[in-house]
Amino acid sequence: MKNVIVNVTLKTGVLDPQGKAIQESLNSLGYKEVQQARVGKSIELQVKDGPNLEERIKEMCDKLLANPVIEEYSFVVEEAVQS
Amino acid sequence: MKNVIVNVTLKTGVLDPQGKAIQESLNSLGYKEVQQARVGKSIELQVKDGPNLEERIKEMCDKLLANPVIEEYSFVVEEAVQS
């Protein structure tokens, strides 16, 4: 079993109104040092071992997890810890 | 200037309908190896250097960025790269 952590962020240049709202809220709470905020998603998958794992994760990202027009993604594969 | 990456995830045991939907969609697309999916947020902040940075980031998380009842967070502080 593997843990895959997929990080999806907006491409540079794409407007991020949610991030802007966070930045302005933090500023108005007194945290004036915050210059910019950008919000992304992190998706943690538990995946059974199999062939072509990385290739299949890439496909999942392109088809479902990220919108390649405005988002970019990266992922890391870790051995799942058995408890 | 520092880059702060805050990772907000649902606590273990809290239902994650968005993650469940992702898992089922991936399964029905043929990715049967996906056993579970959980969705979190990653928030990237650009913050001016100042005293008590880590303490202030913790306050921001508790007050605005995460809901401590159902979510947990972690963050890393990096030196911002000048371009």
Backbone of each chain as nested JSON, in Angstrom:
{
  "chains": [
    {"id": "A", "residues": [
      {"number": 1, "name": "MET", "atoms": {"N": [0.847, -1.203, 0.0], "CA": [0.0, 0.0, 0.0], "C": [0.881, 1.252, 0.0]}},
      {"number": 2, "name": "LYS", "atoms": {"N": [0.5, 2.231, -0.8], "CA": [1.251, 3.491, -0.862], "C": [0.344, 4.65, -0.459]}},
      {"number": 3, "name": "ASN", "atoms": {"N": [0.945, 5.658, 0.101], "CA": [0.283, 6.945, 0.289], "C": [0.776, 7.89, -0.789]}},
      {"number": 4, "name": "VAL", "atoms": {"N": [-0.152, 8.48, -1.518], "CA": [0.239, 9.434, -2.546], "C": [-0.326, 10.793, -2.148]}},
      {"number": 5, "name": "ILE", "atoms": {"N": [0.528, 11.79, -2.076], "CA": [0.062, 13.139, -1.744], "C": [0.187, 14.003, -2.978]}},
      {"number": 6, "name": "VAL", "atoms": {"N": [-0.97, 14.422, -3.491], "CA": [-1.029, 15.23, -4.708], "C": [-1.272, 16.672, -4.293]}},
      {"number": 7, "name": "ASN", "atoms": {"N": [-0.448, 17.564, -4.779], "CA": [-0.575, 18.979, -4.473], "C": [-1.009, 19.72, -5.726]}},
      {"number": 8, "name": "VAL", "atoms": {"N": [-2.159, 20.354, -5.691], "CA": [-2.687, 21.058, -6.858], "C": [-2.719, 22.545, -6.546]}},
      {"number": 9, "name": "THR", "atoms": {"N": [-2.037, 23.34, -7.37], "CA": [-2.026, 24.789, -7.151], "C": [-2.411, 25.507, -8.435]}},
      {"number": 10, "name": "LEU", "atoms": {"N": [-2.898, 26.721, -8.293], "CA": [-3.19, 27.534, -9.47], "C": [-1.882, 27.94, -10.139]}},
      {"number": 11, "name": "LYS", "atoms": {"N": [-1.892, 27.982, -11.473], "CA": [-0.704, 28.456, -12.181], "C": [-0.441, 29.918, -11.851]}},
      {"number": 12, "name": "THR", "atoms": {"N": [0.835, 30.295, -11.922], "CA": [1.193, 31.691, -11.716], "C": [0.432, 32.539, -12.73]}},
      {"number": 13, "name": "GLY", "atoms": {"N": [-0.137, 33.631, -12.28], "CA": [-0.84, 34.511, -13.203], "C": [-2.344, 34.315, -13.18]}},
      {"number": 14, "name": "VAL", "atoms": {"N": [-2.79, 33.153, -12.69], "CA": [-4.231, 32.922, -12.588], "C": [-4.74, 33.601, -11.31]}},
      {"number": 15, "name": "LEU", "atoms": {"N": [-5.787, 34.39, -11.442], "CA": [-6.326, 35.106, -10.287], "C": [-6.842, 34.13, -9.24]}},
      {"number": 16, "name": "ASP", "atoms": {"N": [-6.628, 34.456, -7.965], "CA": [-7.045, 33.581, -6.883], "C": [-7.868, 34.391, -5.877]}},
      {"number": 17, "name": "PRO", "atoms": {"N": [-9.164, 34.548, -6.134], "CA": [-9.978, 35.394, -5.255], "C": [-10.057, 34.866, -3.822]}},
      {"number": 18, "name": "GLN", "atoms": {"N": [-10.016, 33.546, -3.664], "CA": [-10.063, 32.987, -2.306], "C": [-8.798, 33.377, -1.533]}},
      {"number": 19, "name": "GLY", "atoms": {"N": [-7.656, 33.299, -2.227], "CA": [-6.4, 33.711, -1.602], "C": [-6.396, 35.186, -1.257]}},
      {"number": 20, "name": "LYS", "atoms": {"N": [-6.933, 35.999, -2.172], "CA": [-7.016, 37.449, -1.936], "C": [-7.874, 37.735, -0.699]}},
      {"number": 21, "name": "ALA", "atoms": {"N": [-8.987, 37.014, -0.567], "CA": [-9.866, 37.21, 0.589], "C": [-9.141, 36.835, 1.878]}},
      {"number": 22, "name": "ILE", "atoms": {"N": [-8.37, 35.747, 1.836], "CA": [-7.609, 35.339, 3.022], "C": [-6.581, 36.404, 3.386]}},
      {"number": 23, "name": "GLN", "atoms": {"N": [-5.883, 36.917, 2.352], "CA": [-4.861, 37.936, 2.623], "C": [-5.484, 39.173, 3.265]}},
      {"number": 24, "name": "GLU", "atoms": {"N": [-6.624, 39.606, 2.702], "CA": [-7.249, 40.822, 3.236], "C": [-7.803, 40.59, 4.644]}},
      {"number": 25, "name": "SER", "atoms": {"N": [-8.34, 39.395, 4.89], "CA": [-8.839, 39.103, 6.236], "C": [-7.705, 39.093, 7.244]}},
      {"number": 26, "name": "LEU", "atoms": {"N": [-6.568, 38.486, 6.863], "CA": [-5.424, 38.447, 7.781], "C": [-4.923, 39.859, 8.057]}},
      {"number": 27, "name": "ASN", "atoms": {"N": [-4.844, 40.679, 6.984], "CA": [-4.409, 42.066, 7.158], "C": [-5.338, 42.804, 8.118]}},
      {"number": 28, "name": "SER", "atoms": {"N": [-6.646, 42.595, 7.955], "CA": [-7.578, 43.349, 8.8], "C": [-7.629, 42.796, 10.218]}},
      {"number": 29, "name": "LEU", "atoms": {"N": [-7.143, 41.563, 10.416], "CA": [-7.005, 41.033, 11.786], "C": [-5.714, 41.536, 12.452]}},
      {"number": 30, "name": "GLY", "atoms": {"N": [-4.91, 42.318, 11.711], "CA": [-3.701, 42.88, 12.298], "C": [-2.422, 42.234, 11.787]}},
      {"number": 31, "name": "TYR", "atoms": {"N": [-2.547, 41.229, 10.943], "CA": [-1.347, 40.571, 10.412], "C": [-0.947, 41.264, 9.116]}},
      {"number": 32, "name": "LYS", "atoms": {"N": [-0.417, 42.463, 9.27], "CA": [-0.099, 43.309, 8.117], "C": [1.088, 42.778, 7.33]}},
      {"number": 33, "name": "GLU", "atoms": {"N": [1.854, 41.849, 7.936], "CA": [3.052, 41.339, 7.272], "C": [2.713, 40.375, 6.13]}},
      {"number": 34, "name": "VAL", "atoms": {"N": [1.444, 39.956, 6.026], "CA": [1.078, 39.012, 4.96], "C": [0.868, 39.784, 3.662]}},
      {"number": 35, "name": "GLN", "atoms": {"N": [1.724, 39.489, 2.676], "CA": [1.72, 40.233, 1.413], "C": [0.863, 39.554, 0.36]}},
      {"number": 36, "name": "GLN", "atoms": {"N": [0.784, 38.246, 0.417], "CA": [0.037, 37.502, -0.588], "C": [-0.374, 36.161, 0.004]}},
      {"number": 37, "name": "ALA", "atoms": {"N": [-1.522, 35.655, -0.439], "CA": [-1.921, 34.293, -0.054], "C": [-2.474, 33.617, -1.293]}},
      {"number": 38, "name": "ARG", "atoms": {"N": [-2.094, 32.367, -1.476], "CA": [-2.646, 31.581, -2.575], "C": [-3.074, 30.224, -2.03]}},
      {"number": 39, "name": "VAL", "atoms": {"N": [-4.229, 29.76, -2.512], "CA": [-4.824, 28.555, -1.94], "C": [-4.771, 27.428, -2.958]}},
      {"number": 40, "name": "GLY", "atoms": {"N": [-4.343, 26.275, -2.502], "CA": [-4.339, 25.078, -3.347], "C": [-5.006, 23.927, -2.623]}},
      {"number": 41, "name": "LYS", "atoms": {"N": [-5.046, 22.793, -3.306], "CA": [-5.629, 21.592, -2.709], "C": [-4.522, 20.584, -2.47]}},
      {"number": 42, "name": "SER", "atoms": {"N": [-4.664, 19.81, -1.403], "CA": [-3.788, 18.642, -1.274], "C": [-4.694, 17.426, -1.143]}},
      {"number": 43, "name": "ILE", "atoms": {"N": [-4.452, 16.442, -1.965], "CA": [-5.304, 15.253, -1.989], "C": [-4.432, 14.068, -1.602]}},
      {"number": 44, "name": "GLU", "atoms": {"N": [-4.852, 13.362, -0.544], "CA": [-4.074, 12.216, -0.089], "C": [-4.797, 10.948, -0.506]}},
      {"number": 45, "name": "LEU", "atoms": {"N": [-4.119, 10.131, -1.284], "CA": [-4.724, 8.889, -1.784], "C": [-4.044, 7.697, -1.13]}},
      {"number": 46, "name": "GLN", "atoms": {"N": [-4.842, 6.7, -0.772], "CA": [-4.271, 5.398, -0.395], "C": [-4.455, 4.467, -1.569]}},
      {"number": 47, "name": "VAL", "atoms": {"N": [-3.337, 3.987, -2.091], "CA": [-3.368, 3.256, -3.349], "C": [-2.69, 1.901, -3.156]}},
      {"number": 48, "name": "LYS", "atoms": {"N": [-3.327, 0.842, -3.68], "CA": [-2.704, -0.493, -3.647], "C": [-1.522, -0.517, -4.6]}},
      {"number": 49, "name": "ASP", "atoms": {"N": [-0.476, -1.226, -4.216], "CA": [0.699, -1.363, -5.088], "C": [0.307, -1.998, -6.408]}},
      {"number": 50, "name": "GLY", "atoms": {"N": [0.967, -1.583, -7.458], "CA": [0.703, -2.171, -8.763], "C": [1.703, -1.641, -9.761]}},
      {"number": 51, "name": "PRO", "atoms": {"N": [1.666, -2.152, -10.992], "CA": [2.613, -1.68, -11.998], "C": [2.246, -0.266, -12.477]}},
      {"number": 52, "name": "ASN", "atoms": {"N": [3.243, 0.459, -12.97], "CA": [3.04, 1.801, -13.541], "C": [2.352, 2.771, -12.596]}},
      {"number": 53, "name": "LEU", "atoms": {"N": [2.648, 2.656, -11.315], "CA": [1.927, 3.481, -10.342], "C": [2.034, 4.97, -10.673]}},
      {"number": 54, "name": "GLU", "atoms": {"N": [3.256, 5.452, -10.903], "CA": [3.44, 6.899, -11.114], "C": [2.708, 7.374, -12.366]}},
      {"number": 55, "name": "GLU", "atoms": {"N": [2.763, 6.525, -13.402], "CA": [2.086, 6.875, -14.643], "C": [0.573, 6.975, -14.442]}},
      {"number": 56, "name": "ARG", "atoms": {"N": [0.043, 6.037, -13.662], "CA": [-1.404, 6.04, -13.406], "C": [-1.815, 7.242, -12.552]}},
      {"number": 57, "name": "ILE", "atoms": {"N": [-0.964, 7.618, -11.604], "CA": [-1.275, 8.805, -10.787], "C": [-1.312, 10.042, -11.689]}},
      {"number": 58, "name": "LYS", "atoms": {"N": [-0.356, 10.128, -12.602], "CA": [-0.324, 11.256, -13.538], "C": [-1.619, 11.331, -14.335]}},
      {"number": 59, "name": "GLU", "atoms": {"N": [-2.072, 10.181, -14.824], "CA": [-3.347, 10.129, -15.551], "C": [-4.508, 10.622, -14.68]}},
      {"number": 60, "name": "MET", "atoms": {"N": [-4.541, 10.145, -13.427], "CA": [-5.625, 10.571, -12.52], "C": [-5.628, 12.082, -12.361]}},
      {"number": 61, "name": "CYS", "atoms": {"N": [-4.423, 12.662, -12.237], "CA": [-4.317, 14.115, -12.074], "C": [-4.84, 14.823, -13.317]}},
      {"number": 62, "name": "ASP", "atoms": {"N": [-4.423, 14.344, -14.494], "CA": [-4.818, 15.018, -15.73], "C": [-6.316, 14.885, -15.992]}},
      {"number": 63, "name": "LYS", "atoms": {"N": [-6.88, 13.716, -15.61], "CA": [-8.288, 13.469, -15.928], "C": [-9.243, 14.048, -14.908]}},
      {"number": 64, "name": "LEU", "atoms": {"N": [-8.854, 14.007, -13.637], "CA": [-9.855, 14.316, -12.606], "C": [-9.379, 15.285, -11.535]}},
      {"number": 65, "name": "LEU", "atoms": {"N": [-8.142, 15.098, -11.067], "CA": [-7.764, 15.814, -9.844], "C": [-7.391, 17.272, -10.097]}},
      {"number": 66, "name": "ALA", "atoms": {"N": [-6.846, 17.557, -11.265], "CA": [-6.452, 18.938, -11.558], "C": [-7.058, 19.363, -12.889]}},
      {"number": 67, "name": "ASN", "atoms": {"N": [-7.228, 20.652, -13.037], "CA": [-7.655, 21.217, -14.317], "C": [-6.412, 21.773, -15.001]}},
      {"number": 68, "name": "PRO", "atoms": {"N": [-5.88, 21.05, -15.994], "CA": [-4.565, 21.425, -16.547], "C": [-4.554, 22.799, -17.228]}},
      {"number": 69, "name": "VAL", "atoms": {"N": [-5.721, 23.363, -17.489], "CA": [-5.744, 24.699, -18.104], "C": [-5.279, 25.763, -17.113]}},
      {"number": 70, "name": "ILE", "atoms": {"N": [-5.718, 25.662, -15.878], "CA": [-5.382, 26.718, -14.916], "C": [-4.58, 26.225, -13.712]}},
      {"number": 71, "name": "GLU", "atoms": {"N": [-4.44, 24.906, -13.595], "CA": [-3.762, 24.39, -12.401], "C": [-2.532, 23.574, -12.781]}},
      {"number": 72, "name": "GLU", "atoms": {"N": [-1.597, 23.496, -11.857], "CA": [-0.482, 22.566, -12.016], "C": [-0.419, 21.685, -10.779]}},
      {"number": 73, "name": "TYR", "atoms": {"N": [0.223, 20.523, -10.921], "CA": [0.238, 19.595, -9.792], "C": [1.612, 18.969, -9.637]}},
      {"number": 74, "name": "SER", "atoms": {"N": [1.834, 18.473, -8.437], "CA": [3.012, 17.649, -8.185], "C": [2.553, 16.581, -7.203]}},
      {"number": 75, "name": "PHE", "atoms": {"N": [3.267, 15.47, -7.149], "CA": [2.886, 14.46, -6.162], "C": [4.101, 13.716, -5.644]}},
      {"number": 76, "name": "VAL", "atoms": {"N": [3.944, 13.185, -4.436], "CA": [4.968, 12.326, -3.855], "C": [4.316, 11.01, -3.459]}},
      {"number": 77, "name": "VAL", "atoms": {"N": [5.062, 9.929, -3.665], "CA": [4.583, 8.593, -3.312], "C": [5.371, 8.125, -2.105]}},
      {"number": 78, "name": "GLU", "atoms": {"N": [4.654, 7.719, -1.059], "CA": [5.323, 7.223, 0.149], "C": [4.808, 5.838, 0.471]}},
      {"number": 79, "name": "GLU", "atoms": {"N": [5.655, 5.036, 1.095], "CA": [5.2, 3.74, 1.608], "C": [4.206, 4.007, 2.74]}},
      {"number": 80, "name": "ALA", "atoms": {"N": [3.035, 3.385, 2.694], "CA": [2.058, 3.592, 3.765], "C": [2.546, 2.891, 5.027]}},
      {"number": 81, "name": "VAL", "atoms": {"N": [2.383, 3.593, 6.159], "CA": [2.818, 3.021, 7.426], "C": [1.728, 2.07, 7.936]}},
      {"number": 82, "name": "GLN", "atoms": {"N": [2.112, 0.86, 8.238], "CA": [1.149, -0.098, 8.815], "C": [1.042, 0.165, 10.304]}},
      {"number": 83, "name": "SER", "atoms": {"N": [-0.177, 0.246, 10.796], "CA": [-0.342, 0.46, 12.247], "C": [-0.875, -0.812, 12.908]}}
    ]},
    {"id": "B", "residues": [
      {"number": 1, "name": "MET", "atoms": {"N": [11.868, 38.379, 3.396], "CA": [10.568, 37.8, 3.009], "C": [10.602, 36.285, 3.175]}},
      {"number": 2, "name": "LYS", "atoms": {"N": [9.537, 35.723, 3.699], "CA": [9.45, 34.277, 3.886], "C": [8.251, 33.736, 3.113]}},
      {"number": 3, "name": "ASN", "atoms": {"N": [8.381, 32.505, 2.661], "CA": [7.24, 31.745, 2.153], "C": [6.789, 30.8, 3.253]}},
      {"number": 4, "name": "VAL", "atoms": {"N": [5.509, 30.848, 3.57], "CA": [4.983, 29.929, 4.574], "C": [3.95, 29.04, 3.891]}},
      {"number": 5, "name": "ILE", "atoms": {"N": [4.134, 27.731, 4.003], "CA": [3.159, 26.814, 3.414], "C": [2.403, 26.139, 4.545]}},
      {"number": 6, "name": "VAL", "atoms": {"N": [1.103, 26.44, 4.607], "CA": [0.25, 25.891, 5.657], "C": [-0.576, 24.766, 5.053]}},
      {"number": 7, "name": "ASN", "atoms": {"N": [-0.547, 23.627, 5.688], "CA": [-1.297, 22.469, 5.222], "C": [-2.416, 22.19, 6.205]}},
      {"number": 8, "name": "VAL", "atoms": {"N": [-3.655, 22.257, 5.729], "CA": [-4.808, 22.051, 6.606], "C": [-5.52, 20.777, 6.17]}},
      {"number": 9, "name": "THR", "atoms": {"N": [-5.66, 19.816, 7.086], "CA": [-6.351, 18.564, 6.748], "C": [-7.435, 18.291, 7.776]}},
      {"number": 10, "name": "LEU", "atoms": {"N": [-8.416, 17.508, 7.361], "CA": [-9.453, 17.093, 8.302], "C": [-8.856, 16.131, 9.321]}},
      {"number": 11, "name": "LYS", "atoms": {"N": [-9.301, 16.216, 10.579], "CA": [-8.845, 15.26, 11.585], "C": [-9.295, 13.861, 11.212]}},
      {"number": 12, "name": "THR", "atoms": {"N": [-8.524, 12.869, 11.636], "CA": [-8.91, 11.473, 11.43], "C": [-10.281, 11.251, 12.068]}},
      {"number": 13, "name": "GLY", "atoms": {"N": [-11.162, 10.575, 11.354], "CA": [-12.473, 10.288, 11.914], "C": [-13.549, 11.245, 11.425]}},
      {"number": 14, "name": "VAL", "atoms": {"N": [-13.134, 12.425, 10.94], "CA": [-14.11, 13.371, 10.397], "C": [-14.457, 12.951, 8.97]}},
      {"number": 15, "name": "LEU", "atoms": {"N": [-15.739, 12.838, 8.688], "CA": [-16.172, 12.422, 7.353], "C": [-15.721, 13.421, 6.299]}},
      {"number": 16, "name": "ASP", "atoms": {"N": [-15.335, 12.913, 5.145], "CA": [-14.838, 13.764, 4.06], "C": [-15.592, 13.42, 2.773]}},
      {"number": 17, "name": "PRO", "atoms": {"N": [-16.779, 13.99, 2.6], "CA": [-17.592, 13.634, 1.424], "C": [-16.911, 13.972, 0.102]}},
      {"number": 18, "name": "GLN", "atoms": {"N": [-16.131, 15.056, 0.073], "CA": [-15.428, 15.422, -1.166], "C": [-14.394, 14.355, -1.523]}},
      {"number": 19, "name": "GLY", "atoms": {"N": [-13.678, 13.885, -0.496], "CA": [-12.707, 12.818, -0.721], "C": [-13.377, 11.536, -1.179]}},
      {"number": 20, "name": "LYS", "atoms": {"N": [-14.513, 11.226, -0.557], "CA": [-15.264, 10.025, -0.933], "C": [-15.688, 10.113, -2.404]}},
      {"number": 21, "name": "ALA", "atoms": {"N": [-16.158, 11.284, -2.813], "CA": [-16.587, 11.472, -4.207], "C": [-15.41, 11.275, -5.156]}},
      {"number": 22, "name": "ILE", "atoms": {"N": [-14.245, 11.795, -4.786], "CA": [-13.048, 11.631, -5.617], "C": [-12.684, 10.16, -5.719]}},
      {"number": 23, "name": "GLN", "atoms": {"N": [-12.721, 9.455, -4.578], "CA": [-12.373, 8.033, -4.598], "C": [-13.313, 7.265, -5.515]}},
      {"number": 24, "name": "GLU", "atoms": {"N": [-14.621, 7.533, -5.391], "CA": [-15.584, 6.796, -6.213], "C": [-15.446, 7.141, -7.69]}},
      {"number": 25, "name": "SER", "atoms": {"N": [-15.167, 8.41, -7.983], "CA": [-14.975, 8.794, -9.39], "C": [-13.751, 8.095, -9.971]}},
      {"number": 26, "name": "LEU", "atoms": {"N": [-12.66, 8.065, -9.205], "CA": [-11.448, 7.401, -9.702], "C": [-11.716, 5.909, -9.908]}},
      {"number": 27, "name": "ASN", "atoms": {"N": [-12.414, 5.282, -8.962], "CA": [-12.747, 3.862, -9.111], "C": [-13.552, 3.642, -10.384]}},
      {"number": 28, "name": "SER", "atoms": {"N": [-14.547, 4.523, -10.637], "CA": [-15.401, 4.286, -11.8], "C": [-14.692, 4.651, -13.102]}},
      {"number": 29, "name": "LEU", "atoms": {"N": [-13.598, 5.416, -13.017], "CA": [-12.77, 5.664, -14.21], "C": [-11.809, 4.503, -14.47]}},
      {"number": 30, "name": "GLY", "atoms": {"N": [-11.819, 3.491, -13.583], "CA": [-10.979, 2.321, -13.8], "C": [-9.795, 2.244, -12.864]}},
      {"number": 31, "name": "TYR", "atoms": {"N": [-9.624, 3.252, -12.002], "CA": [-8.507, 3.231, -11.051], "C": [-8.98, 2.568, -9.765]}},
      {"number": 32, "name": "LYS", "atoms": {"N": [-9.145, 1.24, -9.856], "CA": [-9.717, 0.474, -8.732], "C": [-8.744, 0.376, -7.57]}},
      {"number": 33, "name": "GLU", "atoms": {"N": [-7.458, 0.694, -7.821], "CA": [-6.454, 0.554, -6.762], "C": [-6.562, 1.651, -5.696]}},
      {"number": 34, "name": "VAL", "atoms": {"N": [-7.379, 2.693, -5.971], "CA": [-7.505, 3.776, -5.001], "C": [-8.489, 3.367, -3.899]}},
      {"number": 35, "name": "GLN", "atoms": {"N": [-7.986, 3.25, -2.682], "CA": [-8.779, 2.75, -1.557], "C": [-9.428, 3.877, -0.77]}},
      {"number": 36, "name": "GLN", "atoms": {"N": [-8.78, 5.02, -0.749], "CA": [-9.297, 6.135, 0.027], "C": [-8.722, 7.427, -0.533]}},
      {"number": 37, "name": "ALA", "atoms": {"N": [-9.503, 8.495, -0.443], "CA": [-8.985, 9.813, -0.806], "C": [-9.451, 10.794, 0.261]}},
      {"number": 38, "name": "ARG", "atoms": {"N": [-8.551, 11.665, 0.656], "CA": [-8.939, 12.726, 1.588], "C": [-8.381, 14.049, 1.067]}},
      {"number": 39, "name": "VAL", "atoms": {"N": [-9.198, 15.088, 1.191], "CA": [-8.857, 16.366, 0.58], "C": [-8.535, 17.385, 1.664]}},
      {"number": 40, "name": "GLY", "atoms": {"N": [-7.463, 18.102, 1.463], "CA": [-7.104, 19.175, 2.385], "C": [-6.777, 20.44, 1.6]}},
      {"number": 41, "name": "LYS", "atoms": {"N": [-6.447, 21.485, 2.342], "CA": [-6.069, 22.747, 1.705], "C": [-4.592, 23.006, 1.934]}},
      {"number": 42, "name": "SER", "atoms": {"N": [-3.95, 23.631, 0.956], "CA": [-2.611, 24.144, 1.224], "C": [-2.637, 25.629, 0.918]}},
      {"number": 43, "name": "ILE", "atoms": {"N": [-2.203, 26.414, 1.859], "CA": [-2.247, 27.874, 1.723], "C": [-0.818, 28.381, 1.754]}},
      {"number": 44, "name": "GLU", "atoms": {"N": [-0.438, 29.097, 0.694], "CA": [0.922, 29.617, 0.619], "C": [0.889, 31.106, 0.91]}},
      {"number": 45, "name": "LEU", "atoms": {"N": [1.604, 31.513, 1.938], "CA": [1.617, 32.919, 2.329], "C": [2.984, 33.517, 2.056]}},
      {"number": 46, "name": "GLN", "atoms": {"N": [2.99, 34.749, 1.551], "CA": [4.245, 35.51, 1.494], "C": [4.215, 36.498, 2.641]}},
      {"number": 47, "name": "VAL", "atoms": {"N": [5.179, 36.374, 3.532], "CA": [5.14, 37.126, 4.781], "C": [6.441, 37.895, 4.947]}},
      {"number": 48, "name": "LYS", "atoms": {"N": [6.327, 39.176, 5.348], "CA": [7.524, 39.975, 5.648], "C": [8.173, 39.457, 6.921]}},
      {"number": 49, "name": "ASP", "atoms": {"N": [9.492, 39.463, 6.944], "CA": [10.206, 39.035, 8.14], "C": [9.814, 39.909, 9.332]}},
      {"number": 50, "name": "GLY", "atoms": {"N": [9.781, 39.301, 10.493], "CA": [9.47, 40.069, 11.697], "C": [9.654, 39.179, 12.903]}},
      {"number": 51, "name": "PRO", "atoms": {"N": [9.516, 39.765, 14.102], "CA": [9.698, 38.946, 15.307], "C": [8.517, 37.993, 15.501]}},
      {"number": 52, "name": "ASN", "atoms": {"N": [8.747, 36.903, 16.209], "CA": [7.707, 35.929, 16.565], "C": [6.959, 35.392, 15.358]}},
      {"number": 53, "name": "LEU", "atoms": {"N": [7.646, 35.176, 14.249], "CA": [6.948, 34.773, 13.026], "C": [6.148, 33.495, 13.231]}},
      {"number": 54, "name": "GLU", "atoms": {"N": [6.789, 32.478, 13.797], "CA": [6.107, 31.185, 13.922], "C": [4.883, 31.289, 14.833]}},
      {"number": 55, "name": "GLU", "atoms": {"N": [5.044, 32.062, 15.907], "CA": [3.927, 32.238, 16.829], "C": [2.753, 32.927, 16.132]}},
      {"number": 56, "name": "ARG", "atoms": {"N": [3.07, 33.939, 15.313], "CA": [2.012, 34.668, 14.615], "C": [1.331, 33.787, 13.563]}},
      {"number": 57, "name": "ILE", "atoms": {"N": [2.114, 32.936, 12.907], "CA": [1.506, 32.015, 11.932], "C": [0.525, 31.075, 12.644]}},
      {"number": 58, "name": "LYS", "atoms": {"N": [0.954, 30.584, 13.823], "CA": [0.077, 29.705, 14.606], "C": [-1.242, 30.403, 14.936]}},
      {"number": 59, "name": "GLU", "atoms": {"N": [-1.143, 31.662, 15.345], "CA": [-2.358, 32.442, 15.644], "C": [-3.248, 32.558, 14.402]}},
      {"number": 60, "name": "MET", "atoms": {"N": [-2.631, 32.841, 13.242], "CA": [-3.419, 32.979, 11.996], "C": [-4.168, 31.682, 11.71]}},
      {"number": 61, "name": "CYS", "atoms": {"N": [-3.475, 30.543, 11.915], "CA": [-4.118, 29.246, 11.661], "C": [-5.299, 29.049, 12.596]}},
      {"number": 62, "name": "ASP", "atoms": {"N": [-5.082, 29.337, 13.886], "CA": [-6.145, 29.096, 14.862], "C": [-7.327, 30.027, 14.644]}},
      {"number": 63, "name": "LYS", "atoms": {"N": [-7.035, 31.279, 14.225], "CA": [-8.113, 32.259, 14.11], "C": [-8.842, 32.187, 12.784]}},
      {"number": 64, "name": "LEU", "atoms": {"N": [-8.114, 31.903, 11.689], "CA": [-8.736, 32.067, 10.376], "C": [-8.527, 30.898, 9.426]}},
      {"number": 65, "name": "LEU", "atoms": {"N": [-7.312, 30.349, 9.393], "CA": [-7.008, 29.43, 8.293], "C": [-7.559, 28.029, 8.512]}},
      {"number": 66, "name": "ALA", "atoms": {"N": [-7.655, 27.603, 9.765], "CA": [-8.162, 26.255, 10.033], "C": [-9.291, 26.34, 11.048]}},
      {"number": 67, "name": "ASN", "atoms": {"N": [-10.15, 25.347, 11.017], "CA": [-11.189, 25.222, 12.03], "C": [-10.722, 24.159, 13.021]}},
      {"number": 68, "name": "PRO", "atoms": {"N": [-10.243, 24.593, 14.207], "CA": [-9.588, 23.638, 15.106], "C": [-10.512, 22.531, 15.615]}},
      {"number": 69, "name": "VAL", "atoms": {"N": [-11.821, 22.688, 15.444], "CA": [-12.736, 21.637, 15.887], "C": [-12.604, 20.386, 15.011]}},
      {"number": 70, "name": "ILE", "atoms": {"N": [-12.499, 20.588, 13.709], "CA": [-12.488, 19.432, 12.804], "C": [-11.208, 19.322, 11.984]}},
      {"number": 71, "name": "GLU", "atoms": {"N": [-10.361, 20.343, 12.032], "CA": [-9.168, 20.309, 11.174], "C": [-7.893, 20.395, 12.005]}},
      {"number": 72, "name": "GLU", "atoms": {"N": [-6.816, 19.856, 11.435], "CA": [-5.502, 20.073, 12.029], "C": [-4.599, 20.69, 10.969]}},
      {"number": 73, "name": "TYR", "atoms": {"N": [-3.526, 21.334, 11.428], "CA": [-2.671, 22.014, 10.458], "C": [-1.209, 21.812, 10.806]}},
      {"number": 74, "name": "SER", "atoms": {"N": [-0.385, 22.007, 9.791], "CA": [1.051, 22.057, 10.007], "C": [1.567, 23.111, 9.043]}},
      {"number": 75, "name": "PHE", "atoms": {"N": [2.742, 23.643, 9.318], "CA": [3.284, 24.618, 8.364], "C": [4.794, 24.565, 8.332]}},
      {"number": 76, "name": "VAL", "atoms": {"N": [5.333, 24.975, 7.186], "CA": [6.78, 25.104, 7.058], "C": [7.088, 26.52, 6.603]}},
      {"number": 77, "name": "VAL", "atoms": {"N": [8.173, 27.068, 7.133], "CA": [8.614, 28.414, 6.772], "C": [9.866, 28.282, 5.93]}},
      {"number": 78, "name": "GLU", "atoms": {"N": [9.863, 28.91, 4.764], "CA": [11.029, 28.862, 3.882], "C": [11.46, 30.279, 3.548]}},
      {"number": 79, "name": "GLU", "atoms": {"N": [12.732, 30.442, 3.304], "CA": [13.226, 31.722, 2.801], "C": [12.679, 31.917, 1.392]}},
      {"number": 80, "name": "ALA", "atoms": {"N": [12.052, 33.071, 1.111], "CA": [11.529, 33.316, -0.228], "C": [12.684, 33.516, -1.202]}},
      {"number": 81, "name": "VAL", "atoms": {"N": [12.567, 32.927, -2.372], "CA": [13.623, 33.055, -3.387], "C": [13.42, 34.375, -4.126]}},
      {"number": 82, "name": "GLN", "atoms": {"N": [14.458, 35.165, -4.182], "CA": [14.392, 36.425, -4.935], "C": [14.64, 36.13, -6.405]}},
      {"number": 83, "name": "SER", "atoms": {"N": [13.785, 36.656, -7.255], "CA": [14.01, 36.42, -8.699], "C": [14.513, 37.701, -9.358]}}
    ]}
  ]
}
